[in-house]
Structure formats: C-alpha cells, structure tokens
Amino acid sequence: MKTMKNISIATVLALVWLGCSAAPAMGQENQRSTDRIGVYDSRAIAYAHFWSEDYQRKLRERNKSAQEAKAAGQNDRFNELSAAMKKEQELNHLQVFSTAPVDDILAGMKERVAVIQKEAGVARLVSKWDENSLAAHKHDEQVDVTDRLLREFKLNEKQLKVVADLRHKKPLSLERAQELMRKGEL
C-alpha cells in the first residue's frame, strides 16, 4: 500500500511539474505577438490625391492632348483619351465616395509611405474600410495615420474642410456606388 501511495504521489508531482512547465508554452500559444498597423480613411486620401498639384497637372495635360487630337481630326486618339479619362473619373468617384481601395495612389507615393510607416512605427497600412484586412489584424494595435498621409498632399484650407466633412460621413458601400455609377447617378 505504501508503494502505491508513493507511486501516486510521484505521479501527481510529475503531472504538476509537467503542467507547470507546459503552462508558459500554452500561454504563449494563446498570446500572439501584436503588431502595430496604420489605418487610414481611403476616401480622404483619394480626395487629397485628386486635388494634388501633380494630379491636376496630369489632368490638364490629358485634357489638352484630347483637345489637340480632336482639333487635328484624330478621332480615334480623341476617343481613346476620352474613354481613359472617363474610366479614371469613375475610379476617382468610387474611391472618394465609397470604400474602393486606394492602392494605386499609395503605390505612387511608395517612398513617402515607407517613411510614414517608419515614423508611426507601423508594420503596414490598411484602409479603415477594408474589413477583411482589419479582421486579419484584429489583435494588432491600430494607429490612425490619415492626417500624416494627408500632409503629403499639401491641401489648402478649403480642401481640408471638405476632407474633415467627408471623414464625418459614412461611405457608400462599393457595390452601391457601382450601382449608382451604372445609373449615371454618381
């Protein structure tokens, strides 16, 4: 009987020891390390990009090229440029009024985005409307970098007011915006 009692005590002690040594590992499994992600309002970035000096200059140049093609009787060239400008305008509307991504805009300012990420101490940027990406990073700390991104566009006071108003309004869903666009209402 004494031998059975010693075996039972030894077994209990071994299980307790194993449990204690396994507890930190189990705790570590459940505690995944968190990153910091930068979140931003993509609509504000799209609006700011549209009114940026560089983008406005490109619009003027494209419009001038289209008008020159029309004046020269180059109808195919004029139609091509007009179609491209219409497609770009539709994308701008989707980005400003709905949750359409602005990856193309951020890609165009890649070096500046890298500096902003480093300054904010964030691993990546995610639109505040990108529910799938936010869900994938639900344990990560979120840092709003919208204002820091907006500074890159050097907006005037009137434009900053529009951005502030825009940020207080709920965006259209991408599907609803596309529907309105098909109807010619956006």
CNS distance restraints for C-alpha pairs under 8 A (distance, minus, plus):
assign (resid   1 and name CA) (resid   5 and name CA) 6.23 0.50 0.50
assign (resid   2 and name CA) (resid   6 and name CA) 6.20 0.50 0.50
assign (resid   3 and name CA) (resid   7 and name CA) 6.18 0.50 0.50
assign (resid   4 and name CA) (resid   8 and name CA) 6.10 0.50 0.50
assign (resid   5 and name CA) (resid   9 and name CA) 6.13 0.50 0.50
assign (resid   6 and name CA) (resid  10 and name CA) 5.96 0.50 0.50
assign (resid   7 and name CA) (resid  11 and name CA) 5.93 0.50 0.50
assign (resid   8 and name CA) (resid  12 and name CA) 6.08 0.50 0.50
assign (resid   9 and name CA) (resid  13 and name CA) 6.04 0.50 0.50
assign (resid  10 and name CA) (resid  14 and name CA) 6.04 0.50 0.50
assign (resid  11 and name CA) (resid  15 and name CA) 6.15 0.50 0.50
assign (resid  12 and name CA) (resid  16 and name CA) 6.08 0.50 0.50
assign (resid  13 and name CA) (resid  17 and name CA) 6.03 0.50 0.50
assign (resid  14 and name CA) (resid  18 and name CA) 6.05 0.50 0.50
assign (resid  15 and name CA) (resid  19 and name CA) 5.87 0.50 0.50
assign (resid  16 and name CA) (resid  20 and name CA) 6.06 0.50 0.50
assign (resid  17 and name CA) (resid  21 and name CA) 6.20 0.50 0.50
assign (resid  18 and name CA) (resid  22 and name CA) 5.92 0.50 0.50
assign (resid  19 and name CA) (resid  23 and name CA) 5.94 0.50 0.50
assign (resid  20 and name CA) (resid  24 and name CA) 7.53 0.50 0.50
assign (resid  21 and name CA) (resid  25 and name CA) 7.59 0.50 0.50
assign (resid  22 and name CA) (resid  26 and name CA) 6.19 0.50 0.50
assign (resid  23 and name CA) (resid  27 and name CA) 6.04 0.50 0.50
assign (resid  24 and name CA) (resid  28 and name CA) 6.05 0.50 0.50
assign (resid  25 and name CA) (resid  29 and name CA) 6.27 0.50 0.50
assign (resid  26 and name CA) (resid  30 and name CA) 6.52 0.50 0.50
assign (resid  27 and name CA) (resid  31 and name CA) 6.14 0.50 0.50
assign (resid  28 and name CA) (resid  32 and name CA) 6.85 0.50 0.50
assign (resid  34 and name CA) (resid 139 and name CA) 6.07 0.50 0.50
assign (resid  34 and name CA) (resid 140 and name CA) 4.77 0.50 0.50
assign (resid  34 and name CA) (resid 141 and name CA) 6.80 0.50 0.50
assign (resid  35 and name CA) (resid 122 and name CA) 7.29 0.50 0.50
assign (resid  35 and name CA) (resid 123 and name CA) 6.65 0.50 0.50
assign (resid  35 and name CA) (resid 139 and name CA) 7.96 0.50 0.50
assign (resid  35 and name CA) (resid 140 and name CA) 4.92 0.50 0.50
assign (resid  35 and name CA) (resid 141 and name CA) 6.22 0.50 0.50
assign (resid  36 and name CA) (resid 121 and name CA) 6.91 0.50 0.50
assign (resid  36 and name CA) (resid 122 and name CA) 4.75 0.50 0.50
assign (resid  36 and name CA) (resid 123 and name CA) 5.98 0.50 0.50
assign (resid  36 and name CA) (resid 124 and name CA) 7.80 0.50 0.50
assign (resid  36 and name CA) (resid 140 and name CA) 5.47 0.50 0.50
assign (resid  36 and name CA) (resid 141 and name CA) 4.61 0.50 0.50
assign (resid  36 and name CA) (resid 142 and name CA) 5.79 0.50 0.50
assign (resid  36 and name CA) (resid 143 and name CA) 6.87 0.50 0.50
assign (resid  37 and name CA) (resid 122 and name CA) 4.78 0.50 0.50
assign (resid  37 and name CA) (resid 123 and name CA) 5.54 0.50 0.50
assign (resid  37 and name CA) (resid 124 and name CA) 5.26 0.50 0.50
assign (resid  37 and name CA) (resid 125 and name CA) 5.87 0.50 0.50
assign (resid  37 and name CA) (resid 126 and name CA) 7.05 0.50 0.50
assign (resid  37 and name CA) (resid 137 and name CA) 7.98 0.50 0.50
assign (resid  37 and name CA) (resid 140 and name CA) 6.53 0.50 0.50
assign (resid  37 and name CA) (resid 141 and name CA) 6.20 0.50 0.50
assign (resid  37 and name CA) (resid 142 and name CA) 5.10 0.50 0.50
assign (resid  37 and name CA) (resid 143 and name CA) 6.11 0.50 0.50
assign (resid  38 and name CA) (resid 117 and name CA) 7.27 0.50 0.50
assign (resid  38 and name CA) (resid 120 and name CA) 7.54 0.50 0.50
assign (resid  38 and name CA) (resid 122 and name CA) 5.58 0.50 0.50
assign (resid  38 and name CA) (resid 123 and name CA) 7.47 0.50 0.50
assign (resid  38 and name CA) (resid 124 and name CA) 6.04 0.50 0.50
assign (resid  38 and name CA) (resid 125 and name CA) 4.54 0.50 0.50
assign (resid  38 and name CA) (resid 126 and name CA) 6.14 0.50 0.50
assign (resid  38 and name CA) (resid 142 and name CA) 5.86 0.50 0.50
assign (resid  38 and name CA) (resid 143 and name CA) 4.81 0.50 0.50
assign (resid  38 and name CA) (resid 144 and name CA) 5.66 0.50 0.50
assign (resid  38 and name CA) (resid 145 and name CA) 5.65 0.50 0.50
assign (resid  39 and name CA) (resid 125 and name CA) 5.68 0.50 0.50
assign (resid  39 and name CA) (resid 126 and name CA) 4.89 0.50 0.50
assign (resid  39 and name CA) (resid 127 and name CA) 5.43 0.50 0.50
assign (resid  39 and name CA) (resid 128 and name CA) 5.49 0.50 0.50
assign (resid  39 and name CA) (resid 142 and name CA) 6.30 0.50 0.50
assign (resid  39 and name CA) (resid 143 and name CA) 5.92 0.50 0.50
assign (resid  39 and name CA) (resid 144 and name CA) 4.83 0.50 0.50
assign (resid  39 and name CA) (resid 145 and name CA) 5.88 0.50 0.50
assign (resid  39 and name CA) (resid 146 and name CA) 7.05 0.50 0.50
assign (resid  40 and name CA) (resid 125 and name CA) 7.39 0.50 0.50
assign (resid  40 and name CA) (resid 126 and name CA) 6.54 0.50 0.50
assign (resid  40 and name CA) (resid 127 and name CA) 5.02 0.50 0.50
assign (resid  40 and name CA) (resid 128 and name CA) 5.52 0.50 0.50
assign (resid  40 and name CA) (resid 144 and name CA) 5.74 0.50 0.50
assign (resid  40 and name CA) (resid 145 and name CA) 5.52 0.50 0.50
assign (resid  40 and name CA) (resid 146 and name CA) 4.42 0.50 0.50
assign (resid  41 and name CA) (resid  45 and name CA) 6.67 0.50 0.50
assign (resid  41 and name CA) (resid 127 and name CA) 5.88 0.50 0.50
assign (resid  41 and name CA) (resid 128 and name CA) 5.67 0.50 0.50
assign (resid  41 and name CA) (resid 129 and name CA) 7.29 0.50 0.50
assign (resid  41 and name CA) (resid 146 and name CA) 5.95 0.50 0.50
assign (resid  41 and name CA) (resid 167 and name CA) 7.27 0.50 0.50
assign (resid  42 and name CA) (resid  46 and name CA) 6.11 0.50 0.50
assign (resid  42 and name CA) (resid  95 and name CA) 7.04 0.50 0.50
assign (resid  42 and name CA) (resid  96 and name CA) 7.55 0.50 0.50
assign (resid  42 and name CA) (resid  99 and name CA) 7.15 0.50 0.50
assign (resid  42 and name CA) (resid 100 and name CA) 7.70 0.50 0.50
assign (resid  42 and name CA) (resid 101 and name CA) 6.60 0.50 0.50
assign (resid  42 and name CA) (resid 102 and name CA) 6.10 0.50 0.50
assign (resid  42 and name CA) (resid 127 and name CA) 5.69 0.50 0.50
assign (resid  42 and name CA) (resid 128 and name CA) 7.32 0.50 0.50
assign (resid  42 and name CA) (resid 129 and name CA) 7.54 0.50 0.50
assign (resid  43 and name CA) (resid  47 and name CA) 6.15 0.50 0.50
assign (resid  43 and name CA) (resid  95 and name CA) 5.66 0.50 0.50
assign (resid  43 and name CA) (resid  96 and name CA) 4.33 0.50 0.50
assign (resid  43 and name CA) (resid  97 and name CA) 6.52 0.50 0.50
assign (resid  43 and name CA) (resid  98 and name CA) 7.05 0.50 0.50
assign (resid  43 and name CA) (resid  99 and name CA) 7.10 0.50 0.50
assign (resid  43 and name CA) (resid 166 and name CA) 7.63 0.50 0.50
assign (resid  43 and name CA) (resid 167 and name CA) 7.79 0.50 0.50
assign (resid  44 and name CA) (resid  48 and name CA) 6.10 0.50 0.50
assign (resid  44 and name CA) (resid  96 and name CA) 6.92 0.50 0.50
assign (resid  44 and name CA) (resid 146 and name CA) 7.64 0.50 0.50
assign (resid  44 and name CA) (resid 150 and name CA) 7.55 0.50 0.50
assign (resid  44 and name CA) (resid 163 and name CA) 5.63 0.50 0.50
assign (resid  44 and name CA) (resid 166 and name CA) 7.02 0.50 0.50
assign (resid  44 and name CA) (resid 167 and name CA) 6.86 0.50 0.50
assign (resid  45 and name CA) (resid  49 and name CA) 6.00 0.50 0.50
assign (resid  45 and name CA) (resid 102 and name CA) 7.54 0.50 0.50
assign (resid  45 and name CA) (resid 146 and name CA) 7.52 0.50 0.50
assign (resid  45 and name CA) (resid 149 and name CA) 7.23 0.50 0.50
assign (resid  45 and name CA) (resid 150 and name CA) 6.36 0.50 0.50
assign (resid  46 and name CA) (resid  50 and name CA) 6.15 0.50 0.50
assign (resid  46 and name CA) (resid  92 and name CA) 6.88 0.50 0.50
assign (resid  46 and name CA) (resid  95 and name CA) 5.79 0.50 0.50
assign (resid  46 and name CA) (resid  96 and name CA) 5.49 0.50 0.50
assign (resid  46 and name CA) (resid 102 and name CA) 6.57 0.50 0.50
assign (resid  46 and name CA) (resid 105 and name CA) 7.39 0.50 0.50
assign (resid  47 and name CA) (resid  51 and name CA) 6.52 0.50 0.50
assign (resid  47 and name CA) (resid  92 and name CA) 7.95 0.50 0.50
assign (resid  47 and name CA) (resid  95 and name CA) 7.98 0.50 0.50
assign (resid  47 and name CA) (resid  96 and name CA) 5.70 0.50 0.50
assign (resid  47 and name CA) (resid 163 and name CA) 7.31 0.50 0.50
assign (resid  48 and name CA) (resid  52 and name CA) 6.09 0.50 0.50
assign (resid  48 and name CA) (resid 150 and name CA) 6.66 0.50 0.50
assign (resid  48 and name CA) (resid 153 and name CA) 6.03 0.50 0.50
assign (resid  48 and name CA) (resid 155 and name CA) 6.83 0.50 0.50
assign (resid  48 and name CA) (resid 159 and name CA) 7.70 0.50 0.50
assign (resid  48 and name CA) (resid 163 and name CA) 7.78 0.50 0.50
assign (resid  49 and name CA) (resid  55 and name CA) 6.78 0.50 0.50
assign (resid  49 and name CA) (resid 105 and name CA) 7.24 0.50 0.50
assign (resid  49 and name CA) (resid 153 and name CA) 6.55 0.50 0.50
assign (resid  50 and name CA) (resid  55 and name CA) 6.00 0.50 0.50
assign (resid  50 and name CA) (resid  56 and name CA) 6.90 0.50 0.50
assign (resid  50 and name CA) (resid  92 and name CA) 7.45 0.50 0.50
assign (resid  51 and name CA) (resid  55 and name CA) 6.74 0.50 0.50
assign (resid  51 and name CA) (resid  56 and name CA) 6.19 0.50 0.50
assign (resid  51 and name CA) (resid 155 and name CA) 7.62 0.50 0.50
assign (resid  52 and name CA) (resid  56 and name CA) 6.15 0.50 0.50
assign (resid  52 and name CA) (resid 153 and name CA) 5.61 0.50 0.50
assign (resid  52 and name CA) (resid 154 and name CA) 7.31 0.50 0.50
assign (resid  52 and name CA) (resid 155 and name CA) 7.28 0.50 0.50
assign (resid  53 and name CA) (resid  57 and name CA) 6.11 0.50 0.50
assign (resid  54 and name CA) (resid  58 and name CA) 6.35 0.50 0.50
assign (resid  55 and name CA) (resid  59 and name CA) 6.23 0.50 0.50
assign (resid  56 and name CA) (resid  60 and name CA) 6.23 0.50 0.50
assign (resid  57 and name CA) (resid  61 and name CA) 6.20 0.50 0.50
assign (resid  58 and name CA) (resid  62 and name CA) 6.14 0.50 0.50
assign (resid  59 and name CA) (resid  63 and name CA) 6.07 0.50 0.50
assign (resid  60 and name CA) (resid  64 and name CA) 6.03 0.50 0.50
assign (resid  61 and name CA) (resid  65 and name CA) 6.13 0.50 0.50
assign (resid  62 and name CA) (resid  66 and name CA) 6.16 0.50 0.50
assign (resid  62 and name CA) (resid  81 and name CA) 7.31 0.50 0.50
assign (resid  62 and name CA) (resid  85 and name CA) 7.82 0.50 0.50
assign (resid  63 and name CA) (resid  67 and name CA) 6.19 0.50 0.50
assign (resid  64 and name CA) (resid  68 and name CA) 6.10 0.50 0.50
assign (resid  65 and name CA) (resid  69 and name CA) 6.12 0.50 0.50
assign (resid  65 and name CA) (resid  81 and name CA) 7.90 0.50 0.50
assign (resid  66 and name CA) (resid  70 and name CA) 6.19 0.50 0.50
assign (resid  66 and name CA) (resid  77 and name CA) 7.43 0.50 0.50
assign (resid  66 and name CA) (resid  78 and name CA) 5.06 0.50 0.50
assign (resid  66 and name CA) (resid  81 and name CA) 5.83 0.50 0.50
assign (resid  66 and name CA) (resid  82 and name CA) 6.83 0.50 0.50
assign (resid  67 and name CA) (resid  71 and name CA) 6.10 0.50 0.50
assign (resid  67 and name CA) (resid  78 and name CA) 7.32 0.50 0.50
assign (resid  68 and name CA) (resid  72 and name CA) 6.06 0.50 0.50
assign (resid  69 and name CA) (resid  73 and name CA) 6.21 0.50 0.50
assign (resid  69 and name CA) (resid  74 and name CA) 4.93 0.50 0.50
assign (resid  69 and name CA) (resid  75 and name CA) 6.86 0.50 0.50
assign (resid  69 and name CA) (resid  77 and name CA) 6.17 0.50 0.50
assign (resid  69 and name CA) (resid  78 and name CA) 5.27 0.50 0.50
assign (resid  70 and name CA) (resid  74 and name CA) 5.66 0.50 0.50
assign (resid  70 and name CA) (resid  75 and name CA) 5.98 0.50 0.50
assign (resid  70 and name CA) (resid  77 and name CA) 7.95 0.50 0.50
assign (resid  70 and name CA) (resid  78 and name CA) 5.51 0.50 0.50
assign (resid  74 and name CA) (resid  78 and name CA) 6.11 0.50 0.50
assign (resid  75 and name CA) (resid  79 and name CA) 5.95 0.50 0.50
assign (resid  76 and name CA) (resid  80 and name CA) 6.08 0.50 0.50
assign (resid  77 and name CA) (resid  81 and name CA) 6.16 0.50 0.50
assign (resid  78 and name CA) (resid  82 and name CA) 6.02 0.50 0.50
assign (resid  79 and name CA) (resid  83 and name CA) 6.01 0.50 0.50
assign (resid  80 and name CA) (resid  84 and name CA) 6.26 0.50 0.50
assign (resid  81 and name CA) (resid  85 and name CA) 6.16 0.50 0.50
assign (resid  82 and name CA) (resid  86 and name CA) 6.13 0.50 0.50
assign (resid  83 and name CA) (resid  87 and name CA) 6.16 0.50 0.50
assign (resid  84 and name CA) (resid  88 and name CA) 6.17 0.50 0.50
assign (resid  85 and name CA) (resid  89 and name CA) 6.08 0.50 0.50
assign (resid  86 and name CA) (resid  90 and name CA) 6.23 0.50 0.50
assign (resid  87 and name CA) (resid  91 and name CA) 6.36 0.50 0.50
assign (resid  88 and name CA) (resid  92 and name CA) 6.19 0.50 0.50
assign (resid  89 and name CA) (resid  93 and name CA) 6.23 0.50 0.50
assign (resid  90 and name CA) (resid  94 and name CA) 6.24 0.50 0.50
assign (resid  90 and name CA) (resid 181 and name CA) 7.58 0.50 0.50
assign (resid  91 and name CA) (resid  95 and name CA) 6.13 0.50 0.50
assign (resid  92 and name CA) (resid  96 and name CA) 6.07 0.50 0.50
assign (resid  93 and name CA) (resid  97 and name CA) 5.80 0.50 0.50
assign (resid  93 and name CA) (resid  98 and name CA) 7.74 0.50 0.50
assign (resid  93 and name CA) (resid 186 and name CA) 7.10 0.50 0.50
assign (resid  94 and name CA) (resid  98 and name CA) 5.28 0.50 0.50
assign (resid  94 and name CA) (resid  99 and name CA) 7.21 0.50 0.50
assign (resid  94 and name CA) (resid 100 and name CA) 5.67 0.50 0.50
assign (resid  94 and name CA) (resid 174 and name CA) 7.00 0.50 0.50
assign (resid  94 and name CA) (resid 177 and name CA) 6.36 0.50 0.50
assign (resid  94 and name CA) (resid 178 and name CA) 7.30 0.50 0.50
assign (resid  95 and name CA) (resid  99 and name CA) 6.27 0.50 0.50
assign (resid  95 and name CA) (resid 100 and name CA) 4.70 0.50 0.50
assign (resid  95 and name CA) (resid 101 and name CA) 6.42 0.50 0.50
assign (resid  95 and name CA) (resid 102 and name CA) 6.59 0.50 0.50
assign (resid  96 and name CA) (resid 100 and name CA) 7.90 0.50 0.50
assign (resid  97 and name CA) (resid 171 and name CA) 5.81 0.50 0.50
assign (resid  97 and name CA) (resid 172 and name CA) 6.12 0.50 0.50
assign (resid  97 and name CA) (resid 177 and name CA) 7.35 0.50 0.50
assign (resid  98 and name CA) (resid 171 and name CA) 4.79 0.50 0.50
assign (resid  98 and name CA) (resid 172 and name CA) 4.42 0.50 0.50
assign (resid  98 and name CA) (resid 173 and name CA) 5.48 0.50 0.50
assign (resid  98 and name CA) (resid 174 and name CA) 5.33 0.50 0.50
assign (resid  98 and name CA) (resid 177 and name CA) 6.20 0.50 0.50
assign (resid  99 and name CA) (resid 129 and name CA) 5.77 0.50 0.50
assign (resid  99 and name CA) (resid 130 and name CA) 7.55 0.50 0.50
assign (resid  99 and name CA) (resid 171 and name CA) 6.37 0.50 0.50
assign (resid  99 and name CA) (resid 172 and name CA) 6.82 0.50 0.50
assign (resid  99 and name CA) (resid 173 and name CA) 6.00 0.50 0.50
assign (resid  99 and name CA) (resid 174 and name CA) 5.47 0.50 0.50
assign (resid 100 and name CA) (resid 174 and name CA) 5.95 0.50 0.50
assign (resid 101 and name CA) (resid 127 and name CA) 7.33 0.50 0.50
assign (resid 101 and name CA) (resid 130 and name CA) 7.88 0.50 0.50
assign (resid 102 and name CA) (resid 106 and name CA) 6.44 0.50 0.50
assign (resid 103 and name CA) (resid 107 and name CA) 5.94 0.50 0.50
assign (resid 104 and name CA) (resid 108 and name CA) 6.35 0.50 0.50
assign (resid 105 and name CA) (resid 109 and name CA) 6.77 0.50 0.50
assign (resid 106 and name CA) (resid 110 and name CA) 6.02 0.50 0.50
assign (resid 106 and name CA) (resid 113 and name CA) 6.95 0.50 0.50
assign (resid 109 and name CA) (resid 113 and name CA) 6.10 0.50 0.50
assign (resid 110 and name CA) (resid 114 and name CA) 6.24 0.50 0.50
assign (resid 111 and name CA) (resid 115 and name CA) 6.55 0.50 0.50
assign (resid 112 and name CA) (resid 116 and name CA) 6.28 0.50 0.50
assign (resid 112 and name CA) (resid 152 and name CA) 8.00 0.50 0.50
assign (resid 113 and name CA) (resid 117 and name CA) 6.09 0.50 0.50
assign (resid 113 and name CA) (resid 149 and name CA) 7.66 0.50 0.50
assign (resid 114 and name CA) (resid 118 and name CA) 6.23 0.50 0.50
assign (resid 115 and name CA) (resid 119 and name CA) 6.13 0.50 0.50
assign (resid 116 and name CA) (resid 120 and name CA) 6.06 0.50 0.50
assign (resid 116 and name CA) (resid 148 and name CA) 7.16 0.50 0.50
assign (resid 116 and name CA) (resid 149 and name CA) 7.38 0.50 0.50
assign (resid 117 and name CA) (resid 121 and name CA) 5.82 0.50 0.50
assign (resid 117 and name CA) (resid 122 and name CA) 5.15 0.50 0.50
assign (resid 117 and name CA) (resid 123 and name CA) 6.77 0.50 0.50
assign (resid 117 and name CA) (resid 124 and name CA) 6.85 0.50 0.50
assign (resid 117 and name CA) (resid 125 and name CA) 7.55 0.50 0.50
assign (resid 118 and name CA) (resid 122 and name CA) 6.48 0.50 0.50
assign (resid 120 and name CA) (resid 143 and name CA) 7.62 0.50 0.50
assign (resid 120 and name CA) (resid 145 and name CA) 7.49 0.50 0.50
assign (resid 122 and name CA) (resid 143 and name CA) 7.59 0.50 0.50
assign (resid 126 and name CA) (resid 130 and name CA) 6.82 0.50 0.50
assign (resid 126 and name CA) (resid 133 and name CA) 6.85 0.50 0.50
assign (resid 126 and name CA) (resid 134 and name CA) 7.13 0.50 0.50
assign (resid 128 and name CA) (resid 134 and name CA) 7.47 0.50 0.50
assign (resid 130 and name CA) (resid 134 and name CA) 6.21 0.50 0.50
assign (resid 131 and name CA) (resid 135 and name CA) 5.98 0.50 0.50
assign (resid 132 and name CA) (resid 136 and name CA) 6.32 0.50 0.50
assign (resid 133 and name CA) (resid 137 and name CA) 6.41 0.50 0.50
assign (resid 134 and name CA) (resid 138 and name CA) 5.83 0.50 0.50
assign (resid 145 and name CA) (resid 149 and name CA) 6.21 0.50 0.50
assign (resid 146 and name CA) (resid 150 and name CA) 6.11 0.50 0.50
assign (resid 147 and name CA) (resid 151 and name CA) 6.38 0.50 0.50
assign (resid 148 and name CA) (resid 152 and name CA) 7.30 0.50 0.50
assign (resid 149 and name CA) (resid 153 and name CA) 7.73 0.50 0.50
assign (resid 150 and name CA) (resid 154 and name CA) 7.31 0.50 0.50
assign (resid 150 and name CA) (resid 155 and name CA) 7.73 0.50 0.50
assign (resid 151 and name CA) (resid 155 and name CA) 7.45 0.50 0.50
assign (resid 155 and name CA) (resid 159 and name CA) 5.74 0.50 0.50
assign (resid 155 and name CA) (resid 160 and name CA) 6.09 0.50 0.50
assign (resid 156 and name CA) (resid 160 and name CA) 6.17 0.50 0.50
assign (resid 157 and name CA) (resid 161 and name CA) 6.23 0.50 0.50
assign (resid 158 and name CA) (resid 162 and name CA) 6.46 0.50 0.50
assign (resid 159 and name CA) (resid 163 and name CA) 6.25 0.50 0.50
assign (resid 160 and name CA) (resid 164 and name CA) 6.15 0.50 0.50
assign (resid 161 and name CA) (resid 165 and name CA) 6.22 0.50 0.50
assign (resid 162 and name CA) (resid 166 and name CA) 6.02 0.50 0.50
assign (resid 163 and name CA) (resid 167 and name CA) 6.11 0.50 0.50
assign (resid 164 and name CA) (resid 168 and name CA) 6.64 0.50 0.50
assign (resid 165 and name CA) (resid 169 and name CA) 6.82 0.50 0.50
assign (resid 172 and name CA) (resid 176 and name CA) 6.19 0.50 0.50
assign (resid 172 and name CA) (resid 177 and name CA) 5.94 0.50 0.50
assign (resid 173 and name CA) (resid 177 and name CA) 6.21 0.50 0.50
assign (resid 174 and name CA) (resid 178 and name CA) 6.14 0.50 0.50
assign (resid 175 and name CA) (resid 179 and name CA) 6.20 0.50 0.50
assign (resid 176 and name CA) (resid 180 and name CA) 6.20 0.50 0.50
assign (resid 177 and name CA) (resid 181 and name CA) 6.08 0.50 0.50
assign (resid 177 and name CA) (resid 186 and name CA) 7.03 0.50 0.50
assign (resid 178 and name CA) (resid 182 and name CA) 6.23 0.50 0.50
assign (resid 179 and name CA) (resid 183 and name CA) 6.47 0.50 0.50
assign (resid 180 and name CA) (resid 184 and name CA) 6.19 0.50 0.50
assign (resid 180 and name CA) (resid 185 and name CA) 4.99 0.50 0.50
assign (resid 180 and name CA) (resid 186 and name CA) 5.45 0.50 0.50
assign (resid 181 and name CA) (resid 185 and name CA) 5.60 0.50 0.50
assign (resid 181 and name CA) (resid 186 and name CA) 4.82 0.50 0.50
